[in-house]
Amino acid sequence: MDRALVNGIPSEHIDIHNRGLHYGDGLFETIAVIDGTPRLWERHMQRLLGGAQRLNYPPVDTRLLQSEANRLCASRDRAVLKIIITREAEARGYRVGSEANIIRIVACYDWPDYPEEFAEQGIAVRICTTRLGSNPGLAGIKHLSRLEQVLARSEWQESHIPEGLMLDYEGHVIEGTQSNLFIVNNNQLLSPDLSQCGIAGIMRELVIEQAAVLDIELDEAPLTLQDVMGADEVFICNSLTGIWPVNKIEETKFSIGNMTRRLMKKLRPILYEPVATDA
């Protein structure tokens, strides 16, 4: 069974001159595979295309990517699909040549061994000391330069703490190392403003949409650590985990509230139940 394709050819190797390797020049998507189908495909491709446009990439053939993804995922009950697009190097240096071709990397991995109690009972979260730099030109997209997250996640090794929250240099809480953040305060749902940094997650987008369906008041605004620590409910989300309630941040404990449970129930069929129009 093929586990990875590079430009459609089974391989686990790339050219050492690849610009993604040298400069972080590229984008990626991490997609849940359920019953052989990459979930929320169109949403992931929309974000990939938006990022490619901002990085001045030539048009990306998403139908070709889908064909390659289906080839790898067809026999997998549950897996993780990772798609990377980057550019080949025509010459050394930062300048992108006019004829630089896109390199497509599509790989399939085993599903992470997440404990069931993380979703049922909530998780403990810590505050990272590594800060996120602000750059509106890159904010929101999933570019390959993830050193801030690498440094943040290296700050702890405790297995019972699966996530850490990251702040920017202005002291605003932005996101987790691999997730987006929501808090509930006075029956209002709040999520950090991502206009300066952070990733605009697919699951975050779905939470915002479903909040509107449930007639939940929502605001995207700068959030301080004080806002988060004083919240009535806290949860994180990403495309693999769905929603995980937060029951503890450092030494502050939180209850798993009604709004978090309502959103989890609303999102579960979208994430995990078979639908014919997902891919």
KEPA-670660 format. One record per atom (N, C-alpha, C): x, y, z. Coordinates in steps of 0.05 Angstrom, whole numbers, plus 32768, in hexadecimal, padded with zeros to 4 digits. Layout:
# KEPA-670660
XYZ...
# end
This chain:
# KEPA-670660
80117FE88000800080008000801280198000800D802B7FED801C80447FEC80148055800580288061801180248073802880298091802180378096800B803D80B18003804180B37FE5803980C97FDA803D80CF7FBD804B80EA7FBB805E80EC7FA9806B81057FA28066810A7F858056811E7F7F804D81237F648041810A7F57803180FC7F68802280E57F5E803280CB7F5D804C80CB7F64805D80B47F63806380AA7F7F805F80907F84806580867F9F8082808C7FA78085809A7FBD80A080A27FC6809E80AD7FE280B480AB7FF080B780B8800A80CF80CB800B80D780D57FF480EF80E67FF180E880FE7FE080F681147FE680F4812C7FD5810F81367FCE811181477FBA812A81547FB2813581657FC9814F81637FCF815B81727FE5815A81907FDF815581987FC6815481B57FC0813881C07FC2812581B07FCB810981B97FCE810781D27FDF80F781E57FD680F481FF7FE480E581FC7FFE80D481E8800180C881E3801A80DC81DB803080EF81CB8028810581C3803A811781DA8040811E81EA802D81328200803181258218803F810D821F803781028239804080E68237804D80DB821F805080C0821D805A80AC8228804680B38228802C80A282338017808E821D800F8076821F801B8062820C8014804B820D8028803781FB8022801F81FA8032801881DD8038800881D9804C7FFF81BD80517FE381BD805C7FD681A6805A7FBC81A080657FBD818580737FB18183808A7FAF816A80997F928163809A7F8A814B808F7F6F8145808A7F68812A80977F51812980A57F48811080B07F3D80FE809A7F4480E4809A7F3980D180887F2780BD80977F0E80BC80907EFB80AB809D7EEE809980877EEF807F808B7EE4806C80787EEE8071805C7F08807680597F158079803F7F11809480327F0380A680407EFC80C080347F0A80D780437F1980E880357F24810080427F0D811380497F0A811A80627EF3812A806B7EF7814780667EE1815580617EE18172805D7EF5817B80477EF6816B80327F09816F801D7F08818B80117EF08194800A7EED81AE7FFC7EF681C5800E7EF181C380287EFA81D8803A7F1881D9803B7F2581C2803D7F4281C1803E7F4E81CC80247F4281C5800E7F4D81CF7FF47F4981ED7FF17F3381F77FFB7F2E82147FFA7F44822380097F4B821880217F60822580317F7B822280237F80820B80177F99820680097F9C82197FF17F87821D7FE27F87822F7FCB7F8B824C7FD47F7E82537FEA7F82826E7FF47F9E82747FFD7FAA8260800A7FC6826380127FD982647FFA7FD382537FE67FE482537FCE7FE3826E7FC07FCC827A7FBF7FCA82947FB37FDA82A97FC27FDA82A87FDC7FE982BB7FEC800782B77FEA8010829E7FE4802C82997FE18035829B7FC4802382A47FB3802982A87F968030828E7F88802182797F8E8025825F7F818015825F7F67801D82507F53800C824C7F3C7FF4823C7F447FDF82397F337FC7822B7F3A7FCD820E7F437FBF82067F587FC281EB7F637FAB81DA7F597FB281C27F4E7F9E81B07F437F92819F7F5A7F7C81A87F657F70819A7F7C7F6381807F747F5B817D7F5A7F5081647F517F66814E7F507F7D81577F487F9481447F487F9B813C7F657F9B814F7F777FA081497F937F8B81367F9E7F72813A7F967F5D81297FA07F60810C7F967F68810A7F7D7F6C80EF7F717F8380E17F807F9880EF7F867FAF80E37F947FA780DC7FB17F9880EE7FBE7F8F80E97FD97F7D80D07FDA7F6A80CE7FC87F5880B77FC77F68809D7FC37F7D809F7FB37F8E80877FAD7F9B807D7FC77FA4808F7FD87FB180877FF17F9D807F80077F85808B80077F738088801D7F5D807380197F5A806980017F4280597FFB7F3F8041800E7F54803480177F52801C80277F55802280457F56803B804D7F5B804280697F41804880777F3B803A808D7F238040809D7F25805B80AB7F3C806080B77F41807A80C57F5F808080C27F65809780B97F81809E80B47F8480BD80B37F9C80C680B07FA280E380AE7FAF80E780937FA480F980837FAF810080697FBD811B806C7FD6811C80627FE4813580627FEB813C80457FE48155803E7FEA815F80237FFD817780268013817680178026818C8017802A81957FFA802981AF7FF6803281B97FDC804981CC7FE1805E81C97FD1807581DA7FD3808081DE7FB7809881EA7FB580A381F17F9B80BF81E57F9880C581DD7F8080E081D47F7A80F281ED7F77810B81E97F7D811F81FF7F7B812B81FF7F5F812B82177F528139821A7F39815582237F3D815A82317F538175823A7F5A817582407F78818D82437F83818F82497FA0818682667FA58179826B7FBC817182867FC3815382887FC7814A829E7FD3812E82A27FDA811D82A77FC2812782B37FAD811782BA7F96810B82A17F8980F182A37F8380E3828D7F7680E582917F5880EF827D7F4B80F1827E7F2E80D6827E7F2080D582897F0980BB828B7EFA80B182707EF180C2825C7EF080BA82417EE780BA822C7EFD80BA82357F1680BB82227F2C80A282117F2D80A581F77F2C808E81E57F2C808581DE7F48806B81DA7F4B806081D17F64806781B37F69806E81AD7F82807381927F8A805B818A7F9C804E81747F958038816A7FA5804181527FB5803C81537FCF8042813D7FE1802881357FEF8020811C7FEB800781127FF8800F80FA8007800980FA8021801280E380337FFB80DB80457FFA80C2804C7FE580B7805D7FF280AB80767FE880B1808E7FF380A880A77FDE809A80B87FE7808B80CB7FD4807E80DD7FC6809380EE7FAE808D80F77F9F809F81087FAC80A181237FAE80B9812F7FBA80BC81497FAB80AD815F7FB980A481727FAD809581887FA380A8819E7F8E80B781987F8480CB81AB7F7280BC81C07F7780C081D97F6580B481EE7F4980BE81EB7F3580AD81EE7F1980B581EC7F1180C982017F1E80C782187F1680DA822E7F1D80F782287F2E80FC82157F348118820E7F1A812682057F0A811981F47EF1812481EB7EDC812382007EDC810D820F7EC6810982227ECA8119823C7EE2811A82467EE7812682607EF78140825F7F01814782477F10815F82447F2E815B82487F3E816F82427F5B816D82437F67818382547F7F817E825D7F908192826B7FA181A082567FA481BA82597FB381CB82467FC681DC82567FDD81E2824A7FF081F482567FF4820D82468001822182518007823A82438024823982398028823C821F8043823B8214805182568217806C8255821B807B826D821C8083827782018085826581ED808B826D81D18074827E81C7807A829581BB806682A781B1806582A68192804D82AD8188804982AE816B804F82CA8161805F82CC814C806482E6813F804D82EE812E80498308812B80338313811B803C831780FE802B830E80EB8030831280CF8016830F80C08008832580BB7FED832380AE7FEF831580938006831780858009830A806B800882EC806C800F82E08083800F82C380867FF982B980997FEC82CC80A77FD882C480BA7FC182B480AD7FBA829E80BB7FA3828E80B27FAB827680A17FC0827880917FC68262807F7FD8824D808C7FD9823580817FE9821F808D8003821C807C801582308080802F822F80728041821B808180578214807480698200807F807B820A8096807C8223809A808E822E80AF8081822B80CA8085821580D88077820E80F1808A820E810980A1821D810780B4821B811D80AA82268137809782398136808C8243814F807C822D815D806E821D814E805F8207815A807281F18164808781EC8155809B81D8815D80A781E0817780AF81F9817A80BB8202819380A8820181AA808F820981A5807B820981BA807581EC81C3807281DA81B0806C81BE81B8808381B081C6809B81BA81C280B281AE81D080B581B781ED80A381C881F680A581D38211809D81BF8226808D81AA821F8084819782338083817B82268085816782388084814B822F806E813B823D805F8147824F804B8138825E8035812F824B80308115824A801C810982387FFF8110823F7FFB811882597FDF811E82617FD8813B825A7FEB814A824F7FE5816582457FE9816582277FD3816282187FD6815F81FB7FD9817981EB7FD5819081F97FD581A981E97FDF81C081FA7FEA81D481EC7FF381ED81FA7FE8820581EA7FE2821A81F97FD8823281EC7FEF824581E67FED825281CE8002826581C67FF7828181C48007829481CE800082B081CE801182BE81B9800982D681B1801A82E781A0802A82FA81B2803A830B81A6804B831D81B5803C833481C28023833781BB8012834B81C88004834081E08007832681E57FFA831A81FC7FDF830E81F67FD7830D81DC7FBD830181D57FC082E381D17FAC82D481DC7FAC82B781D77FA282B381BB7FB182A381AB7FAA82A0818F7F9F828481897FAC826F81927FA48254818B7FB58240819B7FAF822681977FC0821181A17FD6820B818E7FE981FA81967FFF81F381847FF581E4816B7FDE81D6816E7FD281C881577FB481CA81567FA981DF81617F8C81E281637F8481FF81647F6A820381607F5E821E81647F50821E817F7F4C823681897F41823981A47F26824881A37F14823F81B57EFB824D81BA7EF6824F81D87EEA826481E07EE1826681FC7EC4826F81FC7EB7826982127E9B827182177E9A8283822F7E8E829A822C7E8C82AD82437E7182BA82417E6182B782577E4682C282587E3582BB82407E3682A182397E27829582227E2F82A082077E4682AD82057E5082B681EC7E6982A581E57E6B829C81CC7E81828D81C27E9682A181B67EAF829E81BF7EC482B081B67EDC82A081AB7EE882AA81967F00829E818B7F1482B481847F2E82AE81877F4282C381827F4282CE81667F4882E881647F4C82F5814A7F6682EA813E7F6482E081257F7B82D481177F8582E581007F8082FF81017F88831080EB7FA6831680EA7FB5831181017FD1831781027FE282FE81027FD882E8810C7FE682CE810D7FD382B881147FDD829F81137FCC828881187FC1827C80FF7FB6826481027FAB825580EC7F8C825580ED7F80825C80D77F63825B80D57F5A823F80CF7F54823080E47F4F821380E27F35820D80D57F3481F580C87F1C81EC80BC7F0781E680D17F0F81DA80E77EFC81D580FC7EF281EE810A7F048202810C7EFC821C81167EE6822881057EE9822680EB7ED6823080D87EBB822280DC7EBB820880E07EA381F880E47E95820080FE7EA5820381137E99820B812D7E8B8226812A7E978239811C7E8B825381197E71825181097E71824080F47E59823C80E47E42822F80F47E4A821A81047E35820C81137E2B821C812B7E3C822E81357E338240814A7E1C8251813F7E1E825A81277E09826A811B7DEF825A81177DF28240810F7DDB822F810D7DCD822B81277DDD8229813D7DD1822581587DC9824081657DCC825581567DC5827081607DD5827881797DEF827181777E028278818D7E10829281857E1082A581967E1E82BE81917E3C82B981917E4982C4817D7E6682BF81797E7582D881727E8D82DB817C7E9E82F281747EBB82E881717EC882F2815D7EE582EE81597EF3830781617F03830681777F0E831E81827F28831781907F39832B81957F52832681A47F4B831C81C07F57830781C97F5282FB81E37F6C82FB81F47F6A8305820C7F818304821E7F8182EA822E7F9782E5823B7F9982CD824C7F8482CF82627F8082E7826C7F6C82EC82817F5082E482777F4A82EB825E7F3082E382527F2D82C582527F4282B7824A7F40829A82487F3E828D82637F4E829682767F4E828982907F35828F82A07F2782A582987F0E82AB82A67EF582A282977EF8829182827EE2828882727ED1827482817EB8827182787EA6825D82837EAC824282777EB38241825D7EBA8228824F7ED1822E823C7EE1821A82387EF7821C82257EF8820282157EFC820481FA7F0281EC81EB7F1481F281D47F2281DD81CA7F3381E081B37F2881CE819D7F3281D281847F2881C1816E7F3D81C081587F3C81AA81497F4A81A881307F3D8192811F7F47818E81077F3A817D80F47F3C815F80FB7F4E8157810C7F50813B81147F418136812E7F43814781417F378142815B7F1A814B815D7F11815C814B7EF88169814F7EFB817C81667EE8817C81797EE9818D81907EF2817D81A87F06818981B77F0E817E81D17F08819481E57EF7818E81F97EF381A1820F7F0D81A4821F7F1181BB822B7F2881C0823C7F1D81C082597F2981AE826A7F2081AD82867F3481BA82997F4C81C1828E7F6081CE829F7F7581DC828E7F7B81F582967F928204828B7FA4820B82A27FBC820082A17FCF820382B77FC081F982D07FBB820A82E47FAE820182FC7F90820982FE7F86821682E97F6A821F82E87F59820A82DC7F43820282E97F3281ED82DF7F1981F982D27F0E81EA82BF7EF681F282B07EE281DB82AE7EC981E282AE7EB481CF82AA7EAF81CC828C7EA681B482847E9E81B082687E8181B882667E7C81CE825A7E6181DA825A7E4F81D282447E3781DC82467E2181D582337E2881DE82167E3381F582137E3981FF81F87E4E81EE81EA7E6281E681F87E7681D481ED7E6A81BA81E57E5981AE81F67E4C819581F07E39819781D87E2B81AD81D67E1981B181BF7E2881B281A57E3F81C081A57E4F81C2818C7E5C81A781857E65819981997E70817E81947E5B816C81877E43816C81927E2E815B81877E278164816A7E26817D81657E1F8188814B7E35818181367E4E8181813E7E64817D812B7E6A815F81267E64814E81397E6C813281367E638125811C7E4A812881137E42811B80FA7E50812780E27E57814180E37E65814E80CD7E81814280CA7E8D813B80E17EA8813180E07EAA811480DA7E99810480E67E9D80E780E67E8980D680D87E7180E080D37E5D80CF80C67E6080D080A77E5D80BA809A7E6180B9807C7E4E80CC806E7E5880DC805C7E4880ED804B7E5280EB802F7E4080EB801B7E4880E680007E5680FF7FF37E5281167FFE7E5B812F7FF17E75813A7FFE7E82812A800F7E9A8134801D7EB28137800B7EB481277FF67ECD81287FE77EC781297FC9
# end
